[in-house]
């Protein structure tokens, strides 16, 4: 009997990549996808616990899944991702006895083992082997993420990732490039090299491998039009990476460099390993070398002990660096982390929300003003999807979302668009 499967994914791009990997492996052993959870024989929940909000969604989904399993005889349920982590399986098994299979982040062999009744590759082999990807249907995948570094060894005081995903481990470049070649042959035109700290790619090898070298090799793969990378860390973003971006137009001049806070005191409590001045110098260096670069950042408001004065330092930093995008998160305490064990979560929830809303307003006003200046100009996008009849969606090299009105089939093409309207988080016009 052929099993149908449905994967529910929440969280970061790494989780999305893990789900894609799992789907490809399931299809390689004869499983077929189901659009709805209640139509599947096999239901997988890929989880995230970076924020309390994400964890709450998972528990709500688990209640639904438990109810579904009571109604549907023979339903197989698997739980994977950061909720499972590296050590929590037994406690979760007791709490959720209806779950059949538990898999830690990026690990899929227990599920293959379960459904095949045969020995699947070991977890270590599974984490680092080539991905056996099925050919996507037309329009399914133009841009995708390719993990190059798994795990993280930089323990910021607030972050649970090192505990849940384990220490960082780079994939061999030959495996990565073979995967990218297969993706290109299947119609993918843009790949994003992915890691918790992607700049540290290759540091656990002794062969001189580096992110800059991998970027150059990826850009040379036939069929690949664009290459991106994320997420960077201020301590590991070096000039070799900048030179690689500058030297090849296929490597997008877009830098995801989180700062997390604009106060040195808060950064110290976060254990980020750099100062505000260090971050400012890095942004200056990027813009001096690559004036057309796009810069995105992450920030946490309401971290332990953050005063109003320290929050306003973050606002001033945003006003100074003028990021092209800012992902704003309210601090939530995560078990096991240094902050949860040693720092009081003393900023009230309503104050965290006020700071989040205020900072988003600052960002929105900045982007609205800057994007208005682009009206009438021509930008190039890689068309990723048909939004609705006659309207396509793509992104600029700087990762700006642009809609393009055109009746032709533009999917997967690089298209010049004359901007006719702008908004804070998107722009649009007609193909030139």
C-alpha positions in Angstrom: 0.0 0.0 0.0 1.3 3.5 -0.9 1.3 5.9 2.0 0.2 9.5 1.6 2.0 12.1 3.7 1.4 15.6 4.9 4.1 17.8 6.5 3.2 20.8 8.7 6.1 23.1 9.1 6.7 26.1 11.4 9.8 28.1 12.0 12.9 29.1 10.1 14.3 28.5 6.7 16.3 25.5 8.1 13.0 23.8 9.0 11.6 24.5 5.6 14.7 22.9 4.1 14.5 19.9 6.4 10.8 19.4 5.4 11.8 19.6 1.7 14.5 17.0 2.3 12.1 14.7 4.2 9.5 15.0 1.4 12.0 14.0 -1.2 13.1 11.0 0.8 9.5 9.9 1.4 8.8 10.2 -2.3 11.9 8.2 -3.1 10.4 5.2 -1.2 7.0 5.5 -2.8 5.0 7.9 -0.6 2.8 10.5 -2.2 1.9 14.0 -0.9 -1.6 14.9 0.5 -2.7 18.5 0.5 -4.6 18.2 3.8 -3.7 16.7 7.1 -6.9 14.7 7.3 -6.3 13.1 3.9 -2.9 11.7 4.9 -1.8 8.3 6.2 1.4 9.8 7.6 1.3 13.2 9.4 4.6 14.9 10.2 4.9 18.0 12.4 8.2 19.9 12.0 8.5 22.2 15.0 10.2 25.4 16.2 10.8 26.6 19.8 12.8 29.7 19.2 9.9 31.8 20.5 7.1 31.0 22.9 4.5 31.9 20.3 5.8 29.2 18.0 5.8 26.7 20.8 2.2 27.5 21.7 1.1 26.9 18.0 2.8 23.5 18.2 0.8 22.4 21.3 -2.4 23.6 19.7 -1.5 21.6 16.6 -0.7 18.6 18.7 -4.2 18.7 20.2 -5.7 18.7 16.7 -3.4 15.8 15.7 -4.4 13.7 18.7 -8.1 14.2 17.9 -7.4 13.3 14.3 -5.6 10.2 15.2 -8.5 9.0 17.4 -10.8 9.4 14.4 -8.5 8.0 11.8 -7.4 4.4 12.4 -3.9 3.6 11.3 -2.7 7.2 11.1 1.0 7.5 11.6 2.2 10.6 13.5 5.8 11.8 13.5 7.2 14.8 15.4 10.5 16.4 14.4 12.5 19.6 14.7 13.5 21.7 17.7 10.7 20.7 20.0 12.3 17.2 20.0 15.8 18.5 20.1 18.6 16.1 20.9 17.6 14.9 24.4 13.8 15.5 24.9 12.4 12.3 23.2 11.5 10.3 26.4 9.8 13.2 28.1 7.8 13.9 24.9 6.9 10.2 24.5 5.3 10.2 27.9 3.5 13.5 27.3 2.3 12.6 23.8 1.9 8.8 23.7 -0.1 9.0 20.4 3.1 10.0 18.5 4.7 7.1 16.7 8.1 8.5 15.7 10.3 11.3 17.1 13.1 12.9 15.1 15.6 15.5 16.2 16.3 18.5 13.9 17.4 17.5 10.4 17.2 13.8 11.3 14.8 11.7 9.2 16.1 8.1 9.4 13.8 7.1 12.3 10.7 7.7 10.2 12.1 5.9 7.2 13.1 3.1 9.5 9.5 3.0 10.9 7.6 3.0 7.6 10.0 0.7 5.7 10.6 -1.8 8.5 14.3 -1.8 7.5 17.4 -0.1 8.7 17.6 3.4 7.4 20.9 5.4 7.3 22.2 6.4 10.6 21.4 9.9 11.9 25.0 11.1 11.2 25.0 9.7 7.7 21.5 11.2 7.1 22.5 14.7 8.2 25.4 15.0 5.8 24.5 12.9 2.7 23.3 14.2 -0.6 19.7 15.1 -0.8 17.8 12.8 -3.2 15.4 15.4 -4.6 12.4 14.7 -6.8 11.8 17.0 -9.8 9.4 19.8 -8.8 6.3 20.4 -10.9 6.3 23.5 -13.1 5.9 26.6 -11.0 6.6 24.8 -7.7 10.2 25.8 -7.0 12.1 28.6 -8.6 14.0 29.7 -5.4 14.9 27.4 -2.6 17.2 27.0 0.4 20.2 24.6 0.6 21.6 23.9 4.1 25.4 24.1 4.2 26.0 24.4 7.9 23.9 22.4 10.4 23.6 23.3 14.1 25.3 26.2 15.9 28.2 26.5 18.3 27.8 30.2 19.2 25.7 30.1 22.4 24.0 33.5 22.6 22.4 33.8 26.1 18.8 33.8 24.7 19.1 31.2 22.0 18.0 27.6 22.3 19.3 26.5 18.9 22.7 25.1 20.1 20.9 23.0 22.6 18.2 21.7 20.2 20.2 21.3 17.0 23.6 20.6 18.4 27.1 21.9 17.4 27.7 23.2 13.9 28.7 20.8 11.2 29.5 21.8 7.6 28.4 19.7 4.7 31.1 18.7 2.2 31.1 21.2 -0.7 30.9 18.4 -3.3 27.6 17.2 -1.8 26.2 20.7 -1.7 27.2 21.4 -5.3 25.8 18.1 -6.6 22.5 19.0 -4.9 22.5 22.4 -6.4 23.2 21.0 -9.9 20.2 18.7 -9.6 18.1 21.6 -8.4 19.2 23.6 -11.4 18.3 20.7 -13.8 14.9 20.6 -12.2 14.2 24.3 -12.8 15.4 26.0 -9.7 17.1 29.3 -10.6 18.0 30.8 -7.2 19.5 29.0 -4.2 20.1 30.4 -0.7 23.0 28.8 1.2 21.8 28.4 4.7 23.3 28.2 8.1 22.7 29.5 11.6 26.0 31.3 11.1 26.6 30.7 7.5 29.8 32.7 7.4 31.4 29.9 9.5 31.0 27.4 6.7 34.1 25.2 6.4 35.8 26.2 9.6 35.4 22.6 10.9 37.3 21.3 7.9 41.0 21.4 7.3 40.9 21.8 3.5 40.6 25.6 3.4 36.9 25.5 2.6 35.1 28.8 3.1 31.8 30.5 2.4 33.4 32.8 -0.1 34.7 29.8 -2.1 31.4 28.0 -1.9 29.6 31.2 -3.1 31.9 31.3 -6.2 31.4 27.6 -6.9 27.7 27.8 -6.6 27.4 30.8 -8.9 29.3 28.8 -11.5 26.7 26.0 -11.5 25.0 25.9 -14.9 21.4 27.1 -14.7 21.7 29.0 -11.5 20.9 32.7 -12.0 21.2 33.9 -8.4 22.9 32.9 -5.2 22.1 34.2 -1.7 23.3 33.3 1.8 22.0 33.7 5.3 22.3 34.2 8.2 25.5 36.1 8.9 27.1 37.1 12.2 29.0 40.4 12.6 32.0 38.6 14.0 32.4 36.3 11.0 31.4 38.5 8.0 34.8 39.1 6.4 36.2 40.9 3.4 36.7 37.7 1.4 32.9 37.3 1.5 32.4 40.9 0.4 34.9 40.5 -2.4 33.1 37.3 -3.7 29.8 39.2 -3.8 31.4 42.2 -5.5 33.1 40.0 -8.1 30.1 38.1 -9.4 26.7 39.6 -10.3 25.0 36.3 -9.7 25.8 36.5 -6.0 23.2 38.8 -4.6 24.4 41.9 -2.8 22.1 41.2 0.1 23.4 40.8 3.6 21.4 39.3 6.5 23.3 40.6 9.5 21.3 40.6 12.8 22.3 43.2 15.4 19.6 42.1 18.0 20.1 45.3 20.2 21.5 48.8 19.9 22.9 48.9 23.4 26.3 47.6 24.4 25.0 46.6 27.9 22.2 44.6 26.3 24.5 43.0 23.7 26.8 42.0 26.6 23.9 40.3 28.4 22.9 38.6 25.2 26.5 37.3 24.8 26.6 38.4 21.2 30.4 38.9 21.2 30.5 42.4 19.6 29.8 46.0 20.4 27.6 48.6 18.8 30.7 50.3 17.3 31.8 46.9 15.8 28.4 46.5 14.1 28.4 50.0 12.8 31.9 49.6 11.3 30.8 46.4 9.6 27.8 48.1 8.0 30.0 51.0 6.9 32.5 48.6 5.4 29.8 46.7 3.4 28.4 49.9 2.0 31.8 51.3 1.1 32.7 48.2 -0.8 29.2 47.6 -2.2 27.2 50.8 -2.3 24.1 49.1 -3.9 24.0 46.4 -1.1 20.7 45.6 0.7 21.0 45.0 4.4 18.5 43.1 6.6 18.7 42.6 10.3 17.1 41.0 13.3 16.3 42.7 16.6 14.9 41.6 19.9 13.0 44.0 22.0 12.3 43.6 25.7 15.3 41.5 26.5 16.2 40.9 30.1 16.9 44.2 31.9 16.4 46.4 28.8 15.5 49.9 29.9 13.7 52.5 27.9 17.0 54.3 27.3 18.5 51.1 26.0 15.5 50.5 23.8 15.9 54.0 22.3 19.5 53.2 21.5 18.1 50.4 19.3 15.8 52.9 17.6 18.7 55.3 16.9 20.7 52.4 15.4 17.8 51.6 13.1 17.5 55.2 12.1 21.2 55.4 11.4 21.7 52.2 9.4 18.4 52.4 7.5 18.0 48.6 7.0 16.1 47.3 3.9 14.2 44.9 6.2 14.0 44.4 10.0 12.6 41.3 11.7 11.4 42.4 15.1 10.8 39.8 17.9 9.7 40.2 21.4 12.0 38.4 23.9 10.6 35.2 25.3 12.5 33.1 27.7 13.7 29.7 26.4 14.4 26.7 28.7 18.1 25.7 29.0 19.5 29.0 27.9 21.8 31.1 30.0 19.2 33.9 30.1 16.5 31.6 31.3 18.8 30.3 34.1 20.4 33.5 35.2 18.6 36.7 33.9 15.2 37.8 35.0 12.6 38.3 32.3 11.6 41.6 33.8 10.2 43.7 30.9 6.4 43.5 31.1 4.7 41.9 28.1 2.7 45.0 27.3 5.9 47.0 27.2 7.5 44.5 24.9 4.5 44.8 22.5 4.6 48.6 22.7 8.3 48.6 21.7 7.7 46.1 18.9 4.8 48.2 17.5 6.8 51.4 17.8 9.9 50.0 16.1 7.8 48.5 13.3 6.3 52.0 12.8 9.8 53.5 12.5 10.8 50.9 9.9 7.6 51.3 7.9 8.1 55.1 7.7 11.7 54.7 6.7 10.9 52.2 3.9 8.0 54.2 2.7 10.1 57.3 2.3 13.0 55.4 0.6 10.8 53.4 -1.7 9.0 56.5 -3.0 12.3 57.7 -4.3 12.5 54.5 -6.5 9.2 55.2 -8.4 9.9 55.4 -12.1 13.2 53.6 -11.9 13.9 50.2 -13.4 14.8 47.2 -11.2 15.5 43.6 -12.1 13.7 40.7 -10.5 13.8 36.9 -10.7 10.1 35.9 -11.2 9.3 33.3 -8.6 5.5 32.9 -8.7 2.2 33.9 -10.4 0.4 35.9 -7.7 -2.8 36.1 -9.8 -3.7 36.2 -13.4 -1.4 38.7 -15.1 0.5 39.5 -12.0 3.9 38.0 -11.2 6.0 38.2 -8.0 9.7 38.3 -7.7 12.6 39.8 -5.8 15.4 42.2 -6.6 19.0 41.3 -5.8 18.6 43.3 -2.6 15.6 41.1 -1.7 12.9 43.7 -2.3 9.5 42.2 -3.2 8.3 43.4 -6.6 5.1 42.6 -8.4 5.1 42.7 -12.2 2.0 43.0 -14.4 2.4 41.1 -17.6 0.3 38.5 -19.5 3.3 36.5 -20.7 4.7 33.5 -18.9 7.6 35.0 -17.0 8.2 32.2 -14.4 11.9 31.7 -13.6 13.0 34.6 -15.8 15.1 37.7 -15.0 12.9 40.6 -15.8 13.4 44.4 -15.8 10.4 46.1 -14.2 9.7 49.9 -14.3 8.2 50.8 -10.9 4.9 52.5 -11.0 3.9 52.2 -7.3 5.7 51.7 -4.0 4.7 50.6 -0.5 6.9 50.0 2.6 7.2 46.3 2.0 6.6 45.9 -1.7 6.7 47.7 -5.0 5.2 47.0 -8.5 5.1 48.0 -12.1 5.3 46.6 -15.7 7.9 44.6 -17.4 10.1 46.7 -19.7 
